[in-house]
Amino acid sequence: MIPDCAVSKKTDMSAEEIEKLVNRTLKAGSLLGGLNTCLTRSVIRCRLMRENGIDARVMLGLNKGDEELAGHSWVVWPGGPDHPPNPADYDDIQMIPTLEKQPGWSPEFSQRNSRKQDKK
C-alpha cells in the first residue's frame, strides 16, 4: 500500500506545508475530474509525510449499517492534527501502516476505543 513505507530521515517539508500542498493539488485536480476523497487525501498526505520524516499513519474508521458501509479516513502524526475524528463514532478503526509493519509512533486512540469493543 502506498503509505506503507518507512519514515525517512529527511525533513524537507513540515506537516502543515504538506497539508497545504495536497489540498491545493487535489482541489485543482478535481476541477479536471481527479478524485478528491478523504481516502485519496489521506494516502497522499501520509506518504509525503513519511517521506519527509514524519511518522504519520492513515486511520480508517468504518461503520457497517444493515444495507451500507460508510467510513472516513484521516491522517494522524505526532503533534497533530488538532481535532481528529472521535474513534467512538466508528464501529471499527484500522491504522496503516500497522505497528507490526512499521514500528514507531502510534496515536493514543485505537480500535479498543471504537464502538466495536462496546458491542462485545
C-alpha positions as CSV (number, residue, x, y, z in Angstrom):
1,M,0.0,0.0,0.0
2,I,1.2,3.5,-0.7
3,P,1.6,4.8,2.9
4,D,3.2,1.5,4.0
5,C,6.8,2.9,3.8
6,A,9.4,3.6,6.4
7,V,9.8,7.0,7.8
8,S,12.6,8.9,6.0
9,K,15.3,10.8,7.8
10,K,15.0,13.9,5.6
11,T,12.7,16.7,6.6
12,D,12.3,19.0,3.6
13,M,8.6,19.9,4.4
14,S,6.6,20.3,7.5
15,A,3.2,18.6,8.1
16,E,1.5,22.0,7.5
17,E,3.3,22.5,4.2
18,I,2.3,19.0,3.1
19,E,-1.3,19.6,4.1
20,K,-1.5,22.8,2.0
21,L,0.3,21.2,-1.0
22,V,-2.0,18.2,-1.0
23,N,-5.2,20.2,-0.5
24,R,-4.3,22.7,-3.3
25,T,-3.2,20.0,-5.7
26,L,-6.3,17.8,-5.2
27,K,-8.6,20.8,-5.4
28,A,-7.1,21.8,-8.7
29,G,-7.1,18.2,-9.9
30,S,-10.8,17.8,-9.0
31,L,-11.6,20.6,-11.4
32,L,-10.2,18.4,-14.1
33,G,-12.0,15.3,-13.0
34,G,-9.5,14.0,-10.5
35,L,-10.6,12.1,-7.4
36,N,-10.6,14.2,-4.2
37,T,-11.9,12.0,-1.4
38,C,-10.8,11.6,2.2
39,L,-9.1,8.4,1.3
40,T,-7.2,9.9,-1.6
41,R,-6.1,12.9,0.6
42,S,-5.1,10.7,3.5
43,V,-3.0,8.2,1.5
44,I,-1.1,11.0,-0.3
45,R,-0.6,13.1,2.9
46,C,0.6,10.1,4.8
47,R,3.1,9.0,2.1
48,L,4.5,12.6,1.7
49,M,4.8,13.0,5.5
50,R,6.6,9.7,5.9
51,E,8.9,10.6,3.1
52,N,9.7,13.8,5.0
53,G,10.5,12.3,8.3
54,I,7.0,12.5,10.0
55,D,5.7,9.2,11.5
56,A,2.2,9.6,10.0
57,R,-0.5,6.9,10.0
58,V,-3.7,6.7,8.0
59,M,-6.7,5.9,10.2
60,L,-9.7,4.2,8.6
61,G,-13.0,4.4,10.6
62,L,-15.8,2.2,9.3
63,N,-19.5,1.8,10.2
64,K,-21.5,-1.1,8.8
65,G,-25.2,-0.5,8.6
66,D,-27.8,-3.0,7.6
67,E,-27.6,-2.0,4.0
68,E,-24.5,0.1,3.6
69,L,-20.9,0.5,4.6
70,A,-19.8,4.1,5.5
71,G,-16.5,5.4,6.6
72,H,-13.9,8.1,6.8
73,S,-10.1,8.3,6.6
74,W,-7.7,10.8,8.2
75,V,-4.0,11.2,8.9
76,V,-2.5,11.3,12.4
77,W,1.0,12.1,13.4
78,P,3.0,13.2,16.5
79,G,1.8,16.7,17.4
80,G,-1.2,16.8,15.0
81,P,-3.9,17.0,13.8
82,D,-5.6,19.4,16.2
83,H,-9.0,17.8,16.0
84,P,-9.0,14.2,14.7
85,P,-12.4,12.4,14.4
86,N,-13.6,10.7,17.5
87,P,-12.9,6.9,17.5
88,A,-16.1,6.3,19.4
89,D,-18.0,7.3,16.3
90,Y,-16.9,4.2,14.4
91,D,-17.7,0.5,14.6
92,D,-14.1,-0.4,13.6
93,I,-10.9,1.5,13.2
94,Q,-7.8,0.4,11.3
95,M,-4.3,2.0,11.2
96,I,-2.0,1.9,8.2
97,P,0.8,1.2,8.3
98,T,0.4,-1.1,11.2
99,L,2.9,-1.1,14.1
100,E,3.8,-4.7,13.0
101,K,4.9,-3.5,9.6
102,Q,6.4,-0.1,10.6
103,P,7.1,0.1,14.3
104,G,7.2,3.6,15.8
105,W,4.7,6.2,17.0
106,S,1.0,5.3,17.5
107,P,-1.9,7.5,18.3
108,E,-3.4,7.3,21.8
109,F,-6.7,6.0,20.4
110,S,-7.0,2.7,18.7
111,Q,-9.6,0.1,17.8
112,R,-10.2,-0.5,21.5
113,N,-11.8,2.9,21.6
114,S,-14.2,2.2,18.8
115,R,-17.9,1.1,19.1
116,K,-16.8,-2.4,18.0
117,Q,-15.5,-3.0,21.5
118,D,-18.7,-1.8,23.1
119,K,-20.7,-4.4,21.2
120,K,-18.9,-7.3,22.8
